[in-house]
C-alpha cells in the first residue's frame, strides 16, 4: 500500500481555515479583551514619587564624608573626584540591606508593606495555612523592588519610590534622604572625635615644632568637620526637589492604554493560532483514521 505524500498547506489554505473557524477566532479575541479588562480593573494603582538631591558643597571643602586628606586634593579635579565619591557612597548606603532593614524597623513598615496579612484590630498577624509571618528579610526585598536610586553626569541623585499610597511614598522618599544625612552626620562626628583624641595624644609625644604645627593643622581640620556636621542638617546631600505626593489620578501604573493596545494587537493573532491548532489536530486525527 503506497502512502500518499503529505499535501502542502498554502497561504490560501490558512485563510480558509480562519474563515472556517471564524467563531473560534472571535471567541479568543473577545476572551483576550475580557482578560485585559479584568486585569486592568483588578490591578493596584501605583504612584511614583521622586526626590532629587545633590552633594552638599560645604562637606567637600571643609570636611564631611571624606577624610582630612581631601584638603590636599586641590583644584577642580580633586573637587569633582570628592563629589563623585560622595555620590557613590550615598547611593551604596541607600541601597544597602543594612540601611533599608533599619529604616523598615525604625518606621515599623512591616504591617504597611503586608497590610493584607495584618489584623489592625488585634495588632497581630492573621493566621495563614503556612503559619509563617512576614520577615524583615522579605520586607527588605519588597522595599528594594520599590526603590530606585540613580545619578547623572551633573552629580544629581534621583531617589524614586513606587507605592500604592502616594502620600506614604513621598514621606518615605523624604525620610530616606533625612535618615541618610543623619547617619552620615553621626558617622562624621564620631570619626572626627576619634581623630582629634588620637592627634591630641600624638602632639604630646613630639617635641618637633614643624610636626606639632602639622598636627595642630589636622586637629583644626577635624574640628571644622565636626562643626559642619553639627550645624548642617543636610550635611551630605542637599535636597534640590523634595518628593511631593501626586494627585490620585496621576498614577504611574497600570497603563490602561498600553494594556488595551496590547490586547487589541495580540487578540487576533492568538485567535488565528487557536484556529490553526484546532485545524491541525483535526487533520492529524483524520489521517490516523484513514
N, C-alpha and C positions, 0 to 999 in steps of 0.2 A: 504494500500500500504506500503510494507516494504521498509524502507530506507536502501540502501547499505552502509556498513561501509566504511569510507574513506580508500583508499589504501595508504599504507606506501610508502614513497619515499626512495629508496635505493641510495647508493653512485653511483651505475651504472647508475641510472636514472639521477642523477645530471650531470654525464659525457655526457650522451646522449643529455641533454639539451644544454650543451656547444657546442657540435658538431652541433646540430641543428641550434643554433643561433650564429654560429662562426663569422658571419659577424658583428653582433652587438658587440660582444666582441672585435673584431678587430677595429671597429669604435671607441669604448670607449677608447681603448688603444691608438690609434692614437690621439684622442682628448686630452687625458691627456698629451701626449708628446708635442703636439702643445701648450697647455696651459702653460706647463713648459717653453717652448722656448719663448713664448710671455712674460711671467713673467720675465724670465732671461734677455730678451732684454730690457724691459722697466724699470727694477729695477735700482735705482740710486746707483752708486758706492759709497761706504762708506770707509773711511780710519780711522784707529785707530792710535793715537799718545799718547805717554806716557812720562811723566816727573817723575823722581824718586828723592825724597828729603829725607833728614834726619834732625832731630832736631839739631840745632847748639849747639855745645858743650859749648861754652862760656856763652850762656844765662842761662845754668843750674847752673853754679857755681857763676857767678858774677851778676846775676840778670836775666832780661829777662821777660819771661812770668809769672814767679812765683813772689810771694812777697818776702819781705826781710826774712821771716821766713824760706825760703829754705836753708839759710846758716846754719841753725841748724838741717837740715835733717840728715847729717852725713852719711859717708860710702857709699858703693856701692848700698845698698838697697835704700837709700834716692835718689841717683842719678838716679837709674832706675825708681823709682816712679815719679820723676820730669819729666823724659823723656817721660814716658807713658802719664802723664797728658798733657804734651806739645803736643804730637801727637794727643791725643783725642780732645784737644781744637782746634787744627788746622783743623782736619777733620770736626769737628762740624761747624766751621766757613765756610769752603769751600762749604759745602752742605746746608748752611742756606739760607733761602729765601731772607733775607735782603741783604746778601753779593752778591748773584747771581743777584738780581734785580739791585743793584748798579753797578755791573760790566757790565750788559747789557746796562744800561742807559749811563754809562760813555763812553763806546765804541760804542754807537749807533748801537746796533746789531739787532734791530727790522727789519729794511729793509733787512738785510742779512738773518736772520732766516726765513723771509717770503718774499723772493725775488720774488716769483711768483705773489704776490699781491702788489708789489711796482713798481711804474712808475718812472723810473730814469730820464725821460725827464722833467717831471713836479715836481719831488721830492715830490710826494704825493702818497697816497694810491689809487689804482684803485677802481672804483666803483663796488660794488657787489650787488647781489639781496637782501641780508640781510641789507646792508648799514652799517655793522659793520666793524671796522678796528681792526687789531691785538692789543691786550692789553699787558701791561707789565706782567700781571699775566699769560697770555698764553705763552709768551716768556720764563718766568721762568720755567714753566712745561716742555716746549720743550727742553730747555737747560739742565734742570736737568736730562732728559732722556738720553741726550748725554754724561753727566758727570758721571764718576765713580771714587770714591776715596776709596782706601783700604790700609791696613797696614799689616805688617807681624811681626813675633816674633823678628826679628832683629831690629825693630824700624824704618825701612824704610817705606815711604809712597809713593804709586803709584797713580798718578793722570792721568786718561785716558779720552780722548775726542774722540768721533766718529763723523765725519762730512764729507760731500761730497768734500770739498776743503781741501787737506792735508796741504797746507801752512797756511790757516786760522786756522785749528785745532791745528797745532803746535804753532802758535802765541798765540792763546787763552790759551793753556795749560801753556806756559811760563809766560804769563801775569797774569794768576790767581795766580801763586806762588808769583810773584813780588808784586801783589796787596795785597796778604795776609801778606807778610813780611812788607809792608809799613803800613798796618793797625795796625799790632801788634807793630811796632816800634813807631808809633804815640801814641798808647794807653799806651805803657810803659813810654814814655817821659812825657805824661800828668799825669799819676799816680805818677811818681817819683817826678815831680814838686809839685804836691798837697801834697804829703807826706812830702817833705822837708819843705814846708811852714808851715805845721802843726807842725812838730817836732821843727822847729825854735821857734815857739810860745811857745811850751811846755818847751823848755830848758830855756826860760826866766822866767818861773814861778817857777822853782825849784831851791833850793839852796843846795840840797843834792849832794855831789860830785860824789858818785857812780852812781846815777841816771842820772846826767848830762853826765857822761862818756858813759853810755849805750845809751843815746840819740844821742850823737855825733857819736857813732859807727853806729847807724842806719842811721844817715844822710849820713855818708860816704858810706854805702852800697847803698843808693838810688842815690847818685852821681855816683857811679860805674854803676848802672843800666842805668842812663841817658846817661852816656858817651858811653857805649857799644851800646846803641840804636842809638846814633847819628853817630857813626863811622862805624857801620856794616850795609851794605846794605842787606845782607842775615841774617837778625837779628834772626829770629825764626827758619827758615828752610834753610838749605844749599842744593843747587841743586847738586845732585850727577850725574845725567844724564839728561840733558835738552831734551825737546821734539824736535825731528827732523822730518821734513816732509818726508814721504816715497815717493818712486817713484810712478808714476801714475799706474804702473801695479802691485803695491803691496797693493791692496785694501783688506779690511777685509771682505766685503760683497758686492754683493751676492756671495755665494759659489756655483759656477756653477756645480761642480762635485757632490755636495750634492743634488742640485735641480734635476739634471737629474737622479741621482741614485734613489732618492725617486720616481720620475716619472716612472722609469722602474719597481720598486718594486710594486708600487701601481696600475700601469696600468692594469695588468691582473686581479688582484683581483676585482678591480672596474668593469671591463668588465664582469667578471663572475657573480658578484652580479646583474648587469643590466640584464644579460640573465635570471637568476633565477627569478627576479622580473617580467619580461615580461611573462615568462612561468607561474608563479603563477597567474598573472592577467588573462591570457587566460584560465587557468584551472578553476578559480572561475567562469568566465563567462559561460563556458561550463556546469558547474554543475548547475548554476542558470537557464540555458535554458532547461536543461534536466528534 
